[in-house]
Amino acid sequence: MRIPLSRPYLNEDLKRGVLAVLDSGYWTEGPVTREFEGLCREHIGCGHALAVCNCSVGLELALRALGIGPGDEVIVPDYTYPVTAGAVNIVGATAVLADVERDTMLLDLDALEAAITPRTKAIMPVSLFGLPLAYDRLDALKNKHGLFVIEDAACAIGTGFRGRKTGNWADVSAFSFYPRKFIATGEGGLVTTNRPDWAEWMESYKHFGMQTQTTREDTVFGMVGTNYKLSNILAAVGCAQMRVIGELLVRRRAQAAYYVELLAGDDRIGIPRVVAGGEPSYQAFCVFVPDRDRVMREMRAGGIEVQVGSYALQMHPAFRPGPLCRHAGGLENSRWVYDHALALPLYHDLTQAEQDEVVRQLRAVLSQESRHGDRPAQ
């Protein structure tokens, strides 16, 4: 592709950090992982930050730490990556799919409240594409119904709401550092919380159930756990980016603003709304277009890598209604968003000239569509 969808951040500091770990011989989780956790904790402002091998296990850790399992329900948005609901199923709980808002692509809080039953134990909203949630309304619902909030913040490092960072709002939040994310380590994740008892439990569980250790021979395993650690090598990749995350956020928000400027006034193209008070990090930049799949094919043929946004879980066999999945009400908005959302190229070193070309081609493809008489996305 002439213009790729995404490209990980790379600088000399990152290369030096990785080489230093390789030269040290200490490749597994260790002091560099602790440094990475500290940088994340400082940026987010939370009490505890635990590095893990990916966001998927981070969500599982959170569910287990809060005692969620068989017989419990967890409400998740239907429009999300499958692991959001999948993590709920992995611990034996039932994922309840609720609709999203068309204009934000985020969990519809009215649909959420309508989905609550006596079995509901937690809400798992998704700060999709680095777009922040309306945490004030979410907190009110949490307190009204006595629920936990576990945030799937896979895309949301750097995101905030009213001056407070994502990762410092929910009871527990889980982030991803997959290569398409704002901060990327290849594979990797982070779990944040302000509850020391939950943090202690998760730290033990991700280290095979270890509870105390000064030497190998006096190690005590207080429970059965597993290995969800993040290596020093991957942590070094993350450290180099977290040291400059403020600069990266300024750059990414300017790129998003430029897309908005370029697309302004074109009623064939919808731009998602950011909640009032939201401070997005724009892990991805999605627009709504008619005949999305044809637009995607033609733009790819023209050398511009574009992609669907996320998935409507209702469409997939893994999330048919049954013992581990319940569909709450209509999910029409989720399906509409899936059919119309198109992710445009966005990465740290994307230039304005490249953005000009992306939008030029998008408009050209849509003009071909207009001649065929297709209606624009509404």
Sequence and secondary structure as in RCSB ss.txt:
>XXXX:A:sequence
MRIPLSRPYLNEDLKRGVLAVLDSGYWTEGPVTREFEGLCREHIGCGHALAVCNCSVGLELALRALGIGPGDEVI
VPDYTYPVTAGAVNIVGATAVLADVERDTMLLDLDALEAAITPRTKAIMPVSLFGLPLAYDRLDALKNKHGLFVI
EDAACAIGTGFRGRKTGNWADVSAFSFYPRKFIATGEGGLVTTNRPDWAEWMESYKHFGMQTQTTREDTVFGMVG
TNYKLSNILAAVGCAQMRVIGELLVRRRAQAAYYVELLAGDDRIGIPRVVAGGEPSYQAFCVFVPDRDRVMREMR
AGGIEVQVGSYALQMHPAFRPGPLCRHAGGLENSRWVYDHALALPLYHDLTQAEQDEVVRQLRAVLSQESRHGDR
PAQ
>XXXX:A:secstr
  B S      HHHHHHHHHHHHHT  SSSHHHHHHHHHHHHHHT SEEEEES HHHHHHHHHHHTT  TT EEE
EESEE THHHHHHHHTT EEEEE B TTT SB HHHHHHH  TTEEEE  B GGG    HHHHHHHHHHHT EEE
EE TT TT EETTEETTSSSSEEEEE  TTSSS  SS EEEEES HHHHHHHHHHTBTTEEE SSGGG EE S  
 B    HHHHHHHHHHHTTHHHHHHHHHHHHHHHHHHHTT TTSB     TTEE   SSEEEE TTHHHHHHHHH
HTTB  EE  EEGGGSGGGSSBTTEEE S  HHHHHHHHHEEEE   TT  HHHHHHHHHHHHHHHHHHHHTT  
   
